[in-house]
Amino acid sequence: MAATVTESYVRRRCFDADSHLMELPDWLESYADPGVRERLRPLHLGGAGAMADRAVAEAAARRDDPVRAQEAEERLLTAKGWGALGAFDPAERSRALDLLGFESQLVFSTFAPTQFLGADEDVVLGGLRAHNRAMVDFCSDDDRLVPVAQAFWTSPDTTFATVVEALEMGAGAILFPSHPGKGVSPTHPDHDAVWSELEERGVPFLSHIGGGGRTLKPAFHDNGRPVSDFLGGGENVRSKDYMVIHQQPEQFFSALVLDGVLAAHPGLQGGCIEQGAMWVVPWIRRLDVCQASFGRREEPLQALPERASDYVHRQLSFTPFPGEDVGWMIDQCGDDLFLFSSDYPHPEGTKDPIARFEATMDNVSDTARDRFYAGNYQRLMSI
C-alpha cells in the first residue's frame, strides 16, 4: 500500500535499518578542512548528474508551491534517487519519515566515499572527517535520523582516533569495511580499544554492501554477453555480483566470532546491512561445526565459553533483501537475527518493501513480526 499525504505507510511500530542520502556536487567539499578540500576527487555522477540537477531544481520549486509539494509526497515510494522526497534535503527527509511512519532510520551516504579512497593517508583521513561531519549535520535536526559515520582499518591508533572523533561529533553508528585492507585483522588485540569504545558507548558497528570491494572476479563479466546495471543505485549490482555479496561480510563476522571479539565484548552489537541474509541460515550452523572441528587445536576456539552461534544470536543482526524468504529464515534460525530495512531512496528497496517482506511471512507470529520491524533494531541500537 503506497503512502499518501494523510496516511502513514506502516501499520505497526517500524524502525528502518538502512537508508541513504543522495550527495550533490560540492557537498563533501563544503565540510572538508582547507588543504584537504582541494585534494578530494570531484563527485563523479556521469549521466546521473543531469538527474541530480533536475531534482535540485524541482525541490527548490516545490518549497513555495503546495501543489508540487503534495505531488512529491504522493510519489513517496515510487520516486527514487535524487528525485525522492528528502533525498538530499534534511527538512524534506523529516517529512518523508512522517509519511513513512518509521520511528528511527539509519542514514548512510551513497557516493561520497569514492572521493577520498586511495593511498594518500591525509586525503583519506581528511575525507573521513568531512564525511562524518556531513552525515551528522544532515541528521542533526531530527532525532529519528541516525547518522552513520565511517572509519577504515588503517593503523590501530588512527582507526581508534577516527572512531572517537566521529562519536564525539554525534555519530549513531560506525560503518567499517568488511575487508581488513593491508593492515592487521580487525580482531587483532591492537584494535581492541575500538571495540571497547563502541561497547562502552552502546554504539553499534556496521558493515554494508560495497565495504569489502568487489568479491566477483572481473573476468566473470567478460563473458561475451551484454552486461547491464539492472538495479541502479550506488552499488551497480548485477546477477553474479548478487550471488557472492555475502562472502565478504561472512569472512568479517566469522573472524569476529571465532577470534573471540564478541565474547570479550558481550555488550557490543553489530549489523550486516544490505548484504542479504539467506546466507545466515547455513552460516551459523557451519560456525558451530567449525568450532567443534577445530576447537581441540586452536586456542581462540578453546577460549570461547559458549557455542559460536550463541554470539551471533545475541550480538549480530542482518537485513534481508526484499524478496528473500524471511518467514523461512525465521523458522530456521529464530526471530532474533533479522531486521527490516527500506534502502530509501535507492531503487534496490523496491516500491513497497514491507509488502515484499510480508509476502513471505504468512506463518510468522505477531511477536516475531514485532521483532523484525522493531525489536531487533532496538537491540542493535541499544534503545
Secondary structure, 3 states (H helix, E strand, C coil): CCCECCECCCCCCCCEEEEECCCCCCCCHHHCCCCCHHHCCCCCCCCHHHHHHHHHHHHHHHCCCHHHHHHHHHCCCCCCHHHCCCCCCHHHHHHHHHHHCCCCEEEECCCHHHHCCCCCHHHHHHHHHHHHHHHHHHCCCCCCEEEEEECCCCCHHHHHHHHHHHHHHCCCEEECCCCCCCCCCCCCHHHHHHHHHHHHHCCCEEEECCCCCCCCCHHHHCCCCCCCCCCCCCCCCCHHHHHHCCHHHHHHHHHHHHCCHHHHCCCCCEEEECCCCCCHHHHHHHHHHHHHHHCCCCHHHHCCCCCHHHHHHHHEEECCCCCCCHHHHHHHHCCCCECCCCCECCHHHCCCHHHHHHCCCCCCCHHHHHHHHHHHHHHHCCC
